[in-house]
Amino acid sequence: MKLDPDCVRDVLLYLESNLEYVERYDCGLEHNEITFSTITDAILQKHDYGKDTVNYAIEKLLEVGFITSNKQVRGSNKTILSAPISDITWNGHQFLNNIRKQSIWDATKSGAKKIGATSISALNMIAMEIVKTIVTKPEVINSIMSGLHL
């Protein structure tokens, strides 16, 4: 299967908007959980991916440790049969915050395509370098600031 970077980003954005704390009558606050099928259905309403593409993105985000599930059930071939998503990890939030702005995301994908590395880890490293460059190079900051209409 092929990992679709845009789908990875869309899954993270969806989870960020839809994961929340819920009150449990006997336990206090807990994270709600969102099933693969709920995530997939929501993503497919807005984007033109296949169901397999969305499920694969969720699975890979779990593997890289950017999202968590406390109740994974796997089939005999190690495929995830069920894994309600309960949280975005600290690293997942860092990655999402780095790629949130469309221009940074576009630059990240362009850089990844040029070097032929589109793994989540590679995208994360490229996005971090782009953000680091923006923050540490005054000319880049000035260029960005002059393009903003505040």
C-alpha positions as CSV (number, residue, x, y, z in Angstrom):
1,M,0.0,0.0,0.0
2,K,1.1,3.6,-0.6
3,L,1.0,6.1,2.2
4,D,-0.7,9.4,1.2
5,P,0.9,12.3,3.1
6,D,-2.1,14.5,2.5
7,C,-4.3,11.9,4.1
8,V,-2.0,11.6,7.1
9,R,-2.4,15.4,7.6
10,D,-6.1,15.3,7.2
11,V,-6.4,12.5,9.7
12,L,-4.4,14.4,12.3
13,L,-6.5,17.6,11.7
14,Y,-9.7,15.6,12.0
15,L,-8.6,14.0,15.3
16,E,-7.4,17.3,16.7
17,S,-10.9,18.8,16.1
18,N,-12.8,15.8,17.4
19,L,-10.9,14.3,20.3
20,E,-12.0,15.8,23.6
21,Y,-12.5,15.0,27.2
22,V,-15.8,13.5,28.3
23,E,-17.1,13.3,31.8
24,R,-17.4,9.8,33.3
25,Y,-19.8,9.7,36.2
26,D,-17.4,7.6,38.3
27,C,-14.0,8.4,37.0
28,G,-13.8,12.1,36.2
29,L,-12.6,13.2,32.8
30,E,-11.4,10.7,30.1
31,H,-10.6,11.1,26.4
32,N,-13.3,10.1,24.1
33,E,-12.4,7.4,21.5
34,I,-13.0,7.6,17.8
35,T,-13.1,4.4,15.7
36,F,-11.4,3.9,12.4
37,S,-14.7,3.8,10.7
38,T,-15.8,7.1,12.2
39,I,-12.6,8.7,11.1
40,T,-12.7,7.2,7.7
41,D,-16.3,8.2,7.1
42,A,-15.6,11.8,8.1
43,I,-12.5,12.1,6.0
44,L,-14.2,10.6,2.9
45,Q,-17.0,13.1,3.2
46,K,-14.5,15.9,2.5
47,H,-11.7,14.3,0.6
48,D,-11.4,11.9,-2.4
49,Y,-9.3,9.1,-0.8
50,G,-10.1,5.4,-0.8
51,K,-11.2,3.8,2.4
52,D,-8.0,1.7,2.4
53,T,-5.9,4.9,2.1
54,V,-7.5,6.5,5.2
55,N,-7.2,3.3,7.2
56,Y,-3.6,2.8,6.2
57,A,-2.8,6.4,7.3
58,I,-4.4,5.8,10.7
59,E,-2.5,2.6,11.1
60,K,0.9,4.2,10.2
61,L,0.2,7.1,12.6
62,L,-0.3,4.5,15.3
63,E,2.9,2.7,14.3
64,V,5.0,5.9,14.4
65,G,3.5,6.9,17.7
66,F,1.7,10.1,16.7
67,I,-1.7,8.8,17.8
68,T,-2.7,6.3,20.5
69,S,-5.2,3.6,21.1
70,N,-5.5,1.7,24.3
71,K,-7.6,-1.1,22.9
72,Q,-5.9,-2.5,19.7
73,V,-7.2,-5.8,18.4
74,R,-5.1,-7.4,15.6
75,G,-5.9,-10.1,13.2
76,S,-3.8,-13.2,12.5
77,N,-1.8,-11.3,9.8
78,K,-1.1,-8.3,12.3
79,T,-3.7,-6.1,10.6
80,I,-5.5,-3.8,13.0
81,L,-9.1,-5.0,13.2
82,S,-10.1,-2.5,15.8
83,A,-8.3,0.4,17.5
84,P,-10.4,3.3,18.8
85,I,-8.1,6.4,18.7
86,S,-8.0,8.2,22.1
87,D,-5.3,10.8,21.7
88,I,-2.7,12.6,19.6
89,T,0.7,12.2,21.3
90,W,3.1,15.1,22.0
91,N,5.1,14.2,18.9
92,G,2.0,14.0,16.9
93,H,1.0,17.5,18.0
94,Q,4.5,18.8,17.2
95,F,4.3,17.3,13.7
96,L,0.8,18.7,13.1
97,N,1.7,22.1,14.4
98,N,4.7,22.2,12.0
99,I,2.6,21.3,9.0
100,R,-0.6,23.1,9.9
101,K,0.0,26.1,7.6
102,Q,-0.7,25.1,4.0
103,S,2.4,26.9,2.7
104,I,4.7,25.0,5.1
105,W,2.9,21.7,4.2
106,D,3.3,22.4,0.5
107,A,7.0,23.1,1.0
108,T,7.4,19.9,3.1
109,K,5.8,17.8,0.4
110,S,7.9,19.4,-2.3
111,G,11.1,18.8,-0.4
112,A,10.1,15.2,0.3
113,K,9.3,14.6,-3.4
114,K,12.7,16.1,-4.5
115,I,14.6,13.7,-2.3
116,G,12.3,10.8,-2.7
117,A,11.5,10.3,1.0
118,T,7.8,10.5,1.9
119,S,7.7,8.5,5.1
120,I,6.0,10.1,8.1
121,S,9.4,10.4,9.8
122,A,11.0,12.1,6.7
123,L,8.0,14.5,6.4
124,N,8.4,15.3,10.1
125,M,12.1,16.0,9.7
126,I,11.6,18.1,6.6
127,A,8.8,20.1,8.2
128,M,11.0,20.7,11.3
129,E,13.8,22.0,9.2
130,I,11.5,24.3,7.3
131,V,10.1,25.7,10.5
132,K,13.6,26.0,12.0
133,T,14.8,27.9,8.9
134,I,11.8,30.3,9.1
135,V,12.5,30.9,12.8
136,T,16.3,31.3,12.6
137,K,16.7,33.3,9.3
138,P,15.7,36.9,9.7
139,E,15.3,37.4,6.0
140,V,12.8,34.5,5.8
141,I,10.9,36.0,8.8
142,N,10.8,39.4,7.1
143,S,9.6,37.9,3.9
144,I,6.9,36.0,5.6
145,M,5.9,39.0,7.7
146,S,5.7,41.3,4.7
147,G,3.3,38.8,3.0
148,L,1.0,38.8,6.0
149,H,-1.8,41.2,6.1
150,L,-2.3,41.8,9.8
